[in-house]
Amino acid sequence: MLNLSIKTQNLSKRYNGADKYSLNKVNLNITKGDIYGVLGPNGAGKTTLISILCGIFSASDGNLIYYRDNLPVSFNNVQSIIGYVPQEYAFFQELSPLQNLEYFGAMYNLDKDEIKSNAIRILELLGLKKVASDRIITFSGGMKRRVNLAIGIIHNPAVLFLDEPTVGVDVQSKVAILRILRELNEKGTTIIYTSHHLSEAQNFCNSIALLDHGNVIVDGNLDELLSVYKTESLKELFIKFTGEDFRD
């Protein structure tokens, strides 16, 4: 697996017509092998940050730098080795999982043999082998989440971005998805992940950035942060910095 790391320098984003920044001077270091949680209340800027990091949006100000073997490289040189699993379903529901993987695998310039071998392996890994040729529109929510994940990892990405990957799924699917993600990480894939499930994030992540109103208010190794701020859990740390007021 490639040695790929990410650094942001005063990364900021203001959408056209907005009167304030959705991200404000964000400085992060994400290293190879991290499971990095991007956490925060509603409207904190989590999805905006992930969307910039994986090239969906461009920043208004600041720098996003990818390093390959500790040398800076252009985003164009790493785009093909990045995977993204959005919160929304991002596949063709009238097609089967196998047809979707063939389509998206071709988009990543995989050859037919590689697509076939990867698809068979991933569908079996995600418990979808028996329904590989069925239309996804007939699937449960948990099965659709697993198809979303399959598409994001068909090309064996060095960095995988996940926006709420377990939202709305049953306990069994959640456990299976997180187990598979840990296995990918153990093989070298760096994971950047958002979630509102703080107990899940605490068990899953080794590092976090906590955002609020577009600002990073705390970041670093999770165990060290819990120790420094004398908190017993990520939930307690979260409330300590973001308060208990309602968020819309």
Sequence and secondary structure as in RCSB ss.txt:
>XXXX:A:sequence
MLNLSIKTQNLSKRYNGADKYSLNKVNLNITKGDIYGVLGPNGAGKTTLISILCGIFSASDGNLIYYRDNLPVSF
NNVQSIIGYVPQEYAFFQELSPLQNLEYFGAMYNLDKDEIKSNAIRILELLGLKKVASDRIITFSGGMKRRVNLA
IGIIHNPAVLFLDEPTVGVDVQSKVAILRILRELNEKGTTIIYTSHHLSEAQNFCNSIALLDHGNVIVDGNLDEL
LSVYKTESLKELFIKFTGEDFRD
>XXXX:A:secstr
   EEEEEEEEEE  TT SS SEEEEEEEE TT EEEEE STTSSHHHHHHHHTTSS  SEEEEEEEETTEEE G
GGTGGGEEEE SS  S TTS HHHHHHHHHHHTT  HHHHHHHHHHHHHHTT GGGTTS GGGS HHHHHHHHHH
HHHTT  SEEEEESTTTT  HHHHHHHHHHHHHHHHTT EEEEE S HHHHHHH SEEEEEETTEEEEEEEHHHH
HHHTT SSHHHHHHHHH SS   
